[in-house]
Amino acid sequence: MNSSTSYTSKFILDKAHFNECYSESTTVDLSAKAFFKSGVLMAFGLIILLFTPVNAYAAWFIVALGILEALSLYYSKPWWVLRQMLSKASNSEVTLTIDEQGVLSESFYHDGRILWEDMSSIKTTNQGFVLQFTVGKNTGKSYLSKSCLSDDAQQYIISKSNH
């Protein structure tokens, strides 16, 4: 590829985008092991409630924390999407530029660049790409939807993932 390779597109950070982002980039574990912490909290609260003279409000508070923990695991996707929709960046336009340096995203609220050399892996999903990167001691994950990328831009990303 020549040094002037550059692909630009725009998209809106809307609910559909956030749902796709979560579905394609997050693995949800709803096994019994994931609910262990909530089970321990509920059991501890019930033990305090039934077998100690501690104030019942404190025991019920611990039980409620266990229930809240279980609900946060079960409803993790709607909770995450809701938090994104409540953010100031929600419904803003993002300009995405993919070039020989990396991936640049620009919006009114945030500008960020992920360099190709900082990417540890590029995973292709059904609807997009998950970019895993490391900058210094910090690791991160970013998602690019295929719906806002041209076929040439998708092929360029795939070519970069093979290096």
Phi, psi and omega in degrees: 000145180278169187284352181261016179293124180204133178234132181233138175211167180230148175208166181253135176280081181249181184299320179298318178296315180296320178298315178297316180302312181294314183298322185273338187247355183238136173257124183262126179255107179250030178282169179299327180297324180293330182269006182301313182300316180293323177296319178296316179299314180295317179296317179299316178297319179292323177297315178299318182295316187273329191241005179228159179274014181294150179309132182297330179298320179295319180294315179294329176297317180293320176298316179298323176298320177297319178294317178299320178298317179296317179295324180293329176286314184293320181254038184295321181294307180298326179294316180295314180297318178300316179298322178292321180292333178277350181287160181292337181280348181302139180064020175265159180271137179243133174258122183251126178237125178247120182220191183292343178276321182162214182244123180247127174241132183230132173215178179298328187260340185205136171238132180209146178233134172249118181279147180302322182289343177274350182278125178273332176201154174232112182258127177272128176247180180299323187245001182182205181229137174254118180260119175255132187219161177227125176236110185066236178263358183264133174250154180206174181221138178225151183240135175241123179279136177293337183296336180255009181246139174289165178299322179295319179294320178297317179295324178296316178297317179298320178296324178289330181287338180278352181270000000 
